[in-house]
């Protein structure tokens, strides 16, 4: 609906990239920012087996 207030957040969850690293690689960051630019609100990467980073990008959040 045009002009309607948003009532939910869209989340993308992605698996991929190197395990056990302290920070997300450039490919994941580029992917996360691209899907946010396409309208996703939260990007969750679950491949590293450790929390790598939490980043605010524009209106959205990236959890890697």
N, C-alpha and C positions, 0 to 999 in steps of 0.2 A: 504494500500500500504506500503510495507516494505521500510523504509528509508524516507518516506514522512514526511514533516513538519506538525505538528499539527496546525490546524486552528480554533479549537473550544474547549471549555471546557465542560466536562460532569458534570451534577449536579444531586445530589440525594436530594430529599426533604422528610423528614420523620415526621410523627406525632405520638407522644407517650411520656409517661413519666409524672411526676407530674407537675401540674400547679403552677404558681406563686412562683417559687423557684428562688433563685439568681444564681445558677450555675447548669449546666447539671449533671445528675447522672452518675454513672460509666457505667451503661448499654448503655446509649446513646453514651458516649465517646468511649466505646469499639466498638459499632456498626459503628460509624463514621470513626474511624481509620481502621476498617476492610474493609469498602467499598472503602476507599481511597487506601488501599493496593491492592485492586482488580482493580484499575484504574480510580475511580471517582476523579474529580478535586475539586469539591465544595460540601459540605454537609450542608444542611440547615434544622435545626430542628425548627418546628413551633408549638410546643405544649404548651409552658410555658406562653404565653401571655405577656412575658417580654423578653428583650434581656438578655441572660444569659452570653454568652461569645463569643469571636471571637478568634480562635486559628489557627496558622499556623502549619500544620503537614506535614513534608516533602515538597513536591511540591504543596500541596493543602491547602484549607481553610475550617475550620469548623465554621459555624455560628449557635450557639445554642440559 
